Amino acid sequence: MRLCRFATVEGQSRVGLMRDGTTVVDLTAAGVDRLETVLEQHDPRRFLEKLSANTITAHLLAKVKLLAPVGRKSLGGWCHLFAEQKGAHGRIGFQRERL
């Protein structure tokens, strides 16, 4: 399963599933507006199989622009989480132990 984010020719950000290396199935029209919608499912493959074929369209991979897998909205949540985890010195990550 090759999930991706992509931009259409019109510049709209969409969620997709790469099918055969030449096409991307647009999952946004079926209500999947975030990669997490699929990834948080108990059985992601079965979830995708249940999506209505009537609402799903395909785009040629050559006609779309692949985007980073994490959008700005998702990234904002991660930044907030890291900000809460800052150490005493205002740095993100593990604190160095003194020997």
N, C-alpha and C positions, 0 to 999 in steps of 0.2 A: 504494500500500500504506500503510495507516494503522494502524500498531501502537500499542498503548496499554497502560497498566496500569489496572486498575479494581478496585473493591471490590464484592463481592456484597452482597445484603441482609443476609447473615449476618456481613458484615465481613471476609470472606476476600479477601486480595490475590491477584489473578489477572493473567495476561497475555492480551491479546486483540487481535483484528483487527477494526477497524470496517468493517462491510460496506457499508451503504447509507445511513448517517446516522441510522438508527433502531435498528440492532442491532449487538451486539458479539459476535463469535465467540470463545468461551473456548478458548484454546490450552493452558492449563495442564493440562487433563485429558489432552491428547495428549503430555505430557511437556515442554512448553515452560514453564519456571518463571522465566525471565529474558528480557528483551528481547534481551540479548546473544546468546542461543542462536540467534535468527533472524538478527540483524545480522552475526554472525561467519561465516555460511555463504557459500560462494562464490557461490551463486545463491539468495538468500533467497526469491524468488517460487516457484521450483521446490521448495524445501524445504517451503514451506507447502502447496503443491499435493499433496505426497506424504503429508501427515498423514492419518491414518485418519478418515474421515467418521463412523465409528461412535463415536469417543471425543470428538468435538467437539460442544459444545452452544452455543446462542445465547441471549443475554440482550437484553432490550429496553434501549436506551440510557437511557431514562427511569427504569429500575429499578435502575441501578448508579451508583456514584460514580466518576468518573474521577480517577485519582491522578497524581502527578508521574511523569514517565517514568523517573526514577532512584530506585530504592528505597534504603533505609538500608544494606543490605548492599553495594550497588554504590557508594554514596557513601563508605562507609568505605574502600574501596580507593582512590578518588580522593584522599581526605584524606591517606592514607598516602603516596601518590605526591607530593602537594604538600609534605608535611612534609619529604620527602627533598630537595626542590628549594629549600629555604629559602636565602636569601642569607646573607651574613656578619652582617647586622644582624637576622636572625630574621624577615625579611619574605618573603612569598611573591611571586614575580614577578621582573621584571627589575631589575637594579641600575642605578642612575643613574650615568652616566659623568661623571667630573670633567673640566671643560674647562681 
